[in-house]
Amino acid sequence: MIIQYSACSCFQLLRLAPVGGRDYGRFMSRLEPSTYLQHIRDESQRFRDVLAACDPSAPVPSCPDWQADDLLWHLGRVQHWWAWMVDNRPKGPDGYDEPDRPADHGSLLAFYDRQHAALVNALTGVDPADPAWTWHPDHKNVGFIYRRQAHEALIHRRDAELAAGDLAPFPADLAADGVDEVLDVMYGGCPPWGEFSPLPHYVRLDLIDTADRVWVQLGHFHGTDPEGITHDEDDLRVVADPGIEPDAVISGTAEALDARLWRRADGAETHLAGNLGIIDRFRAIVHQPIQ
C-alpha cells in the first residue's frame, strides 16, 4: 500500500491496513478534535522554539541522515501539505505545488511559522467528519488529519529535543493516544491484498500513569501486493480485551511506551513480564522501520 508518510521521510512506502470498520467504542477513547488541535499548536511551538535555539547543523540522532535544519524543513513541508489538503478537501493531491526549500536557517524558520499558522487556520472550526483526502485507504476525513498531525508534531518535537539535548515531558493524554495510534495505524491491521492469520498470543501494554491498556494479538501476514511483491512475515493487530490473561505485559508511562514504539527512547523505563519469547516476537515486529 502506498502512502505519503513515514517517521523521517514524508514520501516512502508502508504496508498499511484499513481501520475504518473498527468499533472504537471497544477500545481507548479518542481525544476531542479541539484537544488534538491544541496539541498541534503546543507541540509545533515547542518544536520551533527548540530548533530556533539549536545549531542548524546539529545531527538528529533519531533520523541519522538529517541535521536540525532538515528536520525543520520536513515538518514545515508536512504542515504545508496538510493545510493544502484541508483547504482543498476532498480534492486530493492533484494541483498541489511542492514548495521550494528556503536557503538558510532564518528563512526556514519563517517558512515553518507560515506553514504552522496555515495548518492551524485550516483546521480551526472544521467538522472532523468532513471528507478529505488522506493516505489512509479507508479513513478519509479531517478527523484523521487532526489526530495524525498531533502525533506528527509530538514525535518530531522529540526529534528536535534529541538534536538539542533538551528533553521535555510528553503530554500524558496525547502519548497514551499515541501508543494506540502507532500500533493500530502504523503497524497493525491487514490491507485488502493480504491476509492476517491470528495466533492465540496476546501482549498487553499497560500505561501506568493514565490507567489505559492496549491489547495486541500476534499473528502472521501473507499476501502479494499490487506491485507483485510477496510478503510473508510476523504481524500484529490491536484488539479489544479478549477476557483472558495475556502472554506478556509491557508496562510504563504513556510517554515511555510511545517514545519507545517510535524508537525515540531505549525502553529503559519500561517493565517486561510474562513470556519473554512472545515479547521478543512483538519487538521484532515493531522494530521494523516505518517506511
C-alpha positions in Angstrom: 0.0 0.0 0.0 1.5 3.3 -1.0 1.1 6.2 1.4 2.8 9.6 1.9 4.1 9.3 5.4 6.9 7.9 7.5 8.7 8.8 10.6 11.7 10.6 9.0 10.6 10.9 5.3 7.3 12.1 4.1 7.3 10.1 0.8 8.1 6.4 1.4 6.2 3.2 1.3 4.3 1.5 4.1 2.1 -1.6 4.1 -0.9 0.0 5.8 -4.2 -1.5 6.8 -7.7 0.0 6.7 -9.2 0.6 10.1 -12.5 2.2 9.1 -14.6 -0.7 10.3 -13.1 -0.9 13.7 -15.6 -0.2 16.6 -13.6 2.3 18.6 -16.1 2.1 21.5 -14.5 -1.2 22.4 -11.0 0.4 22.6 -9.3 3.5 24.0 -11.3 6.8 23.9 -10.2 9.3 21.3 -9.3 12.9 22.2 -11.6 15.7 21.1 -10.7 17.4 17.9 -10.2 20.7 19.8 -7.7 18.8 22.0 -5.8 17.4 19.1 -5.7 20.9 17.6 -4.4 22.4 20.8 -1.7 19.7 20.9 -0.8 20.6 17.3 -0.3 24.2 18.4 1.7 23.3 21.6 3.9 20.6 20.1 4.6 22.6 16.9 5.6 25.7 19.0 7.9 23.6 21.3 9.5 22.1 18.1 10.0 25.6 16.7 11.4 27.0 20.0 13.9 24.2 20.3 15.2 24.4 16.8 15.4 28.2 16.9 18.0 27.8 19.6 19.7 24.7 18.2 22.8 24.6 15.9 21.3 24.2 12.4 23.9 21.6 11.6 23.4 19.5 14.7 22.7 15.9 13.9 19.3 14.4 14.7 20.1 11.1 16.4 16.6 9.6 15.7 16.8 10.4 12.0 20.5 9.8 11.2 20.5 11.2 7.7 19.3 14.6 8.9 20.6 17.7 10.5 18.5 20.1 12.6 17.6 22.3 9.6 16.5 19.2 7.6 14.1 18.4 10.4 12.8 22.0 10.4 12.2 21.8 6.7 10.5 18.4 7.0 7.8 19.4 9.5 7.2 22.8 7.7 6.8 20.9 4.4 4.4 18.3 6.1 2.3 21.1 7.6 2.2 22.9 4.2 0.9 19.7 2.6 -1.9 19.0 5.1 -3.0 22.7 5.3 -3.5 22.5 1.5 -5.3 19.2 1.8 -7.8 20.6 4.3 -8.3 23.8 2.4 -8.9 21.9 -0.8 -10.8 19.0 0.7 -11.7 16.5 -0.7 -9.8 17.2 -3.9 -6.6 15.3 -3.2 -3.0 15.9 -4.3 -3.8 17.0 -7.9 -2.8 20.6 -8.2 -0.6 20.7 -5.1 2.6 22.6 -5.7 5.7 21.5 -3.8 7.3 24.5 -2.0 11.0 25.4 -2.6 13.3 24.8 0.4 14.5 28.1 1.8 18.2 28.7 1.6 19.1 29.5 5.2 18.1 28.9 8.8 16.3 32.2 9.3 14.3 31.7 6.1 13.5 28.1 7.2 12.1 29.4 10.5 10.0 32.0 8.7 8.7 29.3 6.3 7.9 27.0 9.2 6.0 29.7 11.0 3.8 30.4 7.9 3.0 26.7 7.4 2.2 26.1 11.1 -0.2 29.1 11.1 -1.8 27.9 7.9 -2.4 24.4 9.2 -4.0 25.7 12.5 -6.1 28.1 10.5 -7.2 25.4 8.1 -8.3 23.0 10.8 -9.9 25.5 13.1 -13.7 25.1 13.2 -13.7 22.2 10.7 -16.0 19.3 11.3 -13.8 16.2 11.8 -16.4 14.2 9.8 -15.8 16.3 6.7 -14.5 14.2 3.8 -10.8 14.9 3.0 -8.0 13.2 1.1 -5.6 11.2 3.3 -3.1 8.5 2.5 -5.1 6.1 4.6 -7.1 3.8 2.3 -10.2 3.7 4.5 -10.1 6.7 6.7 -10.9 9.8 4.6 -11.9 12.6 6.8 -10.5 15.7 8.6 -10.6 13.8 11.9 -7.8 11.6 10.8 -5.7 14.7 9.9 -6.3 16.2 13.4 -5.1 13.1 15.1 -2.2 12.2 12.8 -0.8 15.7 12.8 -0.9 16.0 16.5 1.3 12.9 16.7 3.5 14.1 13.8 4.2 17.2 15.8 4.8 15.4 19.0 7.3 12.9 17.6 9.2 15.4 15.6 9.3 17.7 18.7 11.1 14.9 20.4 13.5 14.6 17.4 14.3 18.3 17.8 14.9 17.9 21.5 17.2 14.9 20.9 19.2 17.1 18.5 19.4 19.9 21.0 19.9 17.7 24.1 16.9 19.3 25.8 14.0 16.9 26.6 10.6 17.9 27.9 7.8 15.6 29.0 5.1 14.4 26.6 1.5 15.3 27.5 0.2 12.1 29.0 -3.2 12.2 27.1 -1.5 12.6 23.7 1.2 10.0 24.5 -1.5 7.4 25.6 -3.4 8.0 22.3 -0.1 7.7 20.5 0.5 4.2 21.8 -2.8 3.1 20.3 -2.1 5.1 17.1 1.3 3.7 16.3 0.3 0.1 16.9 -3.1 0.3 15.2 -2.5 2.7 12.3 1.2 2.4 11.6 1.8 -1.3 12.4 -1.5 -3.1 12.7 -4.2 -4.5 10.5 -4.4 -6.1 7.1 -4.6 -4.5 3.6 -7.1 -5.9 1.2 -4.5 -7.7 -0.9 -3.2 -9.8 2.1 -4.4 -12.0 4.9 -3.7 -11.8 8.6 -3.8 -15.2 10.4 -4.2 -14.6 14.1 -2.3 -16.7 16.7 -3.5 -17.3 20.3 -0.9 -15.0 21.7 -1.6 -11.6 23.3 0.6 -8.8 24.6 -0.9 -6.1 26.8 0.6 -2.7 27.1 -0.2 -1.1 30.5 0.0 2.7 30.7 0.6 3.2 34.4 0.0 6.9 34.5 -3.2 7.1 32.5 -4.6 3.6 33.5 -5.1 2.8 29.8 -4.5 -0.7 28.4 -3.8 -1.6 24.8 -4.1 -5.2 23.7 -2.2 -6.6 20.8 -2.7 -10.0 19.2 0.2 -11.6 17.4 -0.2 -13.3 14.0 1.2 -13.9 10.6 0.7 -11.8 7.5 1.0 -13.1 3.9 -0.1 -11.8 0.5 1.1 -10.3 -2.8 0.9 -6.6 -3.1 -0.2 -4.7 -6.3 3.5 -4.4 -7.3 3.7 -8.2 -7.4 5.9 -8.4 -4.2 5.1 -11.3 -1.9 5.0 -10.6 1.8 5.3 -13.4 4.5 6.0 -12.1 8.0 5.0 -11.9 11.6 2.5 -9.2 12.2 0.1 -7.9 14.9 -3.2 -6.1 15.3 -4.8 -4.1 18.1 -7.8 -5.9 19.6 -10.3 -5.4 22.3 -9.7 -7.0 25.7 -10.1 -10.8 24.9 -11.0 -11.5 28.5 -8.1 -13.8 29.1 -4.6 -13.4 30.7 -2.0 -12.0 28.3 1.1 -14.0 27.4 3.1 -10.9 28.3 2.7 -7.4 29.7 4.8 -4.4 28.8 4.2 -1.5 31.2 5.4 2.0 31.6 4.2 5.6 31.4 2.4 6.6 28.3 5.5 8.7 27.3 7.9 5.9 27.8 5.9 3.5 25.7 5.0 6.0 23.0 8.6 7.1 22.6 9.9 3.5 22.7 7.5 2.3 20.0 8.6 5.2 17.8 12.3 4.4 18.6 12.8 7.7 20.3 13.8 6.1 23.6 15.7 3.0 24.6 13.0 1.4 26.7 14.9 1.6 30.0 11.8 3.0 31.7 9.5 0.1 30.7 8.9 -3.1 32.5 8.5 -6.6 30.9 6.6 -9.5 32.4 5.5 -12.9 31.2 6.6 -14.9 28.3 9.8 -13.3 27.0 9.7 -15.3 23.8 6.4 -13.6 23.0 7.9 -10.2 23.9 10.8 -10.9 21.5 8.3 -11.6 18.7 6.4 -8.4 19.5 9.7 -6.4 19.5 10.8 -7.9 16.2 7.6 -6.6 14.6 7.6 -3.1 16.0 11.4 -2.7 15.5 10.9 -2.8 11.7 11.3 0.6 10.1 8.1 2.5 9.4 8.9 3.3 5.8 
